């Protein structure tokens, strides 16, 4: 072997040793250095973010508290639960307050979902799954299963405190006069509990001025720990068809009231009523008195043709309220003022020389000894047209209506 070859072998060996040293010793350390450098960069960035967050911790805490407060406010707008009793009393109160007449109620299956979380299986889905498992077990395919556990427990970590949103559908078949139909829509819109119209199908008969049809309502509630269902206000001693589905303003059953309406309509159509009797059907303004509940005021006064309630004055106190009704003006231009307590409303109207102004007093039977709502009417007419006051539905034993003062041309039909 020549000297040249020996030198080449020496150089090659040295290169092999250097390469082996690099790949076996230096390279792992270099990779580790790169990894540690990358981790250090990420940690420095994380430290920077956390330092910035720490510096703004008061701002973030205030934001979290504000967001939680807004969430609580939204949740508080929903009732704690939906029950059949609440649905029944919604219909009962609507009949008395509007009035409207319901001939059928249908309760649909509830649907549930976690608030800000996953879906919750309905009762029928769970029962169907259990039935299928039992059939399969009976045929020898598999062992019977257990009822599916509460979905809220499975998914509560993804929801707001494990709260469950519930939607209950309520189907109602109804009949109502046209003006009161508009009041019914406003009644649903303004109801304390969250209720929306999911579907509605109506027809109108011009000869009777009646609206008939069906409506499906979605009633919403939020259930969960700490949300307790309050006692349902029934206003009756024991629930039944004789005291729940009754128009308390008039004191008769639905069929009785519809029969009376048909009889009165035919009398008017055939000219069987005198002018004085026809005055009983006039209504320009109204004052209504009933028991105070969670969803109804004790006294409501307003214009009869105001379904939006912009002219309404109300009182939710359980006592006697002084109500002043004044008609003034002449030669076709008149001013009507009415007040309940310290609240007053003024309305400018025009009338012909042979016209009248009608005030409809709508009273109701008292719900019990604790029902103290009454109206003390002070009526004044300084105009050149008559004021006619019609009183309906007052309690025969403990009347709510009393007229303490009356001057001018005023007729009271009670």
Secondary structure, 3 states (H helix, E strand, C coil): CCHHHHHHHHHHHHHHHHHHHHHHHHHHHHHHHHHHHHHHHHHHHHHHHHHHHHHCHHHHHHHHHHHHHHHHHHHHCCECCCCHHHHHHHHHHHHHHHCCEEEEEEECCCEEEECCCCEECCHHHHHHHHHHHHHHHHCCCCCCCCCCCCHHHHHHHHCCCCCEEEEEEEEEEEEEEHHHHHHHHHHHHHCCCCEEEEEEEEEEECCCCEEEEEEEEEEEEEECCCCCCCCCCCCCCCCCCCCCCEECCCCEEHHHHHHHHHHHHHHHHCCCCCHHHHHHHCCCEEEEECCCCCCCCCEEEEECCCCCCCCCEEECCCCEEEEEEEEEEECCEEEEEEEECCEEEEEEEECCCCCEEEEEEECCCCCCCCCCCEEEEEEEECCCCEEEEEEECCCCCCCCEEEEEEECCEEEEC
